[in-house]
Amino acid sequence: YDTLVEKGIDKERIILEEKSTNTYENFVYSKRLIESIEEGKSINNFEVAFVSSDYHILRAFAIAYKAGIHVRCISAKSPLNKLFKNYLREYLAFYPLIFNKLDVNNIEADDE
């Protein structure tokens, strides 16, 4: 948020989701927030972009797709000293996506 505002993005164009504990929840809660802007409109009536680290971008894109969101991806550079560890973690984290093991039933029904 801070970086986007520093770069000149209008604060009114940024929707910050702060409730999630993982990437899937982040997309689900973000979808609800965006759809609440204009009642009756689907998330896919809006142009949605997300920013994530370069090593996480592919998995995040796949998770967004599973959450029913068509998104544009913006990749941020990651520190080189943690790159191997982070790519390894992402490789292992693909298991739930490949075998459809995302816990979609564990998401709260509303934003309270």
C-alpha positions in Angstrom: 0.0 0.0 0.0 2.7 2.5 1.1 4.8 1.8 -2.0 1.9 2.2 -4.4 0.9 5.5 -2.8 4.5 6.7 -2.9 4.6 5.8 -6.6 1.5 8.0 -7.2 -1.4 5.5 -7.2 -4.5 7.2 -5.8 -5.4 5.8 -2.4 -9.0 5.4 -3.5 -8.0 2.9 -6.1 -6.3 0.6 -3.6 -8.4 -2.0 -1.7 -6.3 -3.4 1.2 -7.4 -6.7 2.6 -6.0 -7.3 6.1 -8.0 -10.3 7.5 -6.4 -13.3 5.7 -3.8 -15.7 7.0 -2.8 -17.3 3.7 -3.0 -16.5 -0.1 -6.3 -18.3 -0.7 -8.0 -16.4 2.1 -6.5 -13.2 0.8 -8.1 -13.7 -2.6 -11.5 -14.8 -1.2 -11.7 -11.9 1.2 -10.5 -9.5 -1.5 -13.1 -10.8 -3.8 -15.8 -10.1 -1.2 -14.4 -6.6 -0.6 -14.3 -5.7 -4.3 -17.8 -7.1 -5.0 -19.1 -5.0 -2.1 -18.1 -1.9 -3.9 -21.0 -2.2 -6.3 -23.8 -4.5 -5.3 -24.7 -7.0 -8.0 -21.4 -6.8 -9.9 -19.1 -9.8 -10.1 -15.4 -9.5 -9.4 -14.8 -10.0 -13.0 -16.5 -6.8 -13.9 -13.5 -5.0 -12.4 -9.9 -4.9 -13.5 -8.0 -6.6 -10.6 -4.2 -6.7 -10.2 -2.1 -8.1 -7.4 1.5 -7.7 -6.4 3.5 -10.6 -5.1 7.1 -11.6 -4.9 8.7 -13.1 -8.0 9.0 -16.6 -6.5 5.3 -16.6 -5.4 3.7 -15.1 -8.4 2.9 -18.3 -10.3 1.3 -20.1 -7.3 -0.6 -16.9 -6.4 -2.0 -16.6 -9.9 -3.2 -20.3 -9.7 -4.8 -19.7 -6.3 -6.6 -16.5 -7.6 -7.9 -18.6 -10.5 -9.2 -21.3 -8.0 -10.8 -18.4 -6.0 -12.7 -17.4 -9.2 -10.8 -14.2 -9.9 -9.2 -13.2 -13.2 -6.2 -11.1 -12.3 -3.2 -9.3 -13.6 0.0 -10.2 -11.9 2.7 -7.8 -10.9 5.9 -9.4 -9.8 8.2 -7.8 -7.2 11.9 -8.7 -7.0 13.0 -10.8 -4.0 16.3 -10.6 -2.1 18.8 -12.9 -3.7 20.1 -14.3 -0.4 16.7 -16.0 0.2 15.9 -17.0 -3.3 16.7 -20.7 -3.1 14.8 -21.2 0.1 11.8 -19.3 -1.2 11.6 -21.1 -4.6 11.9 -24.5 -2.7 9.1 -23.5 -0.4 6.9 -22.6 -3.4 7.7 -25.8 -5.2 6.6 -27.8 -2.2 3.5 -25.6 -1.7 2.2 -26.6 -5.2 1.1 -29.9 -3.7 -2.2 -28.6 -2.5 -2.9 -27.0 -5.9 -2.0 -30.0 -7.9 -4.1 -32.4 -5.8 -6.9 -29.9 -5.1 -6.2 -29.9 -1.4 -7.0 -26.2 -0.7 -9.2 -26.0 2.4 -12.0 -23.9 0.8 -14.5 -24.8 3.5 -12.5 -23.2 6.3 -13.2 -19.6 5.1 -15.5 -17.4 7.2 -18.9 -16.8 5.6 -18.8 -13.0 6.2 -16.4 -10.2 6.9 -17.3 -9.8 10.6 
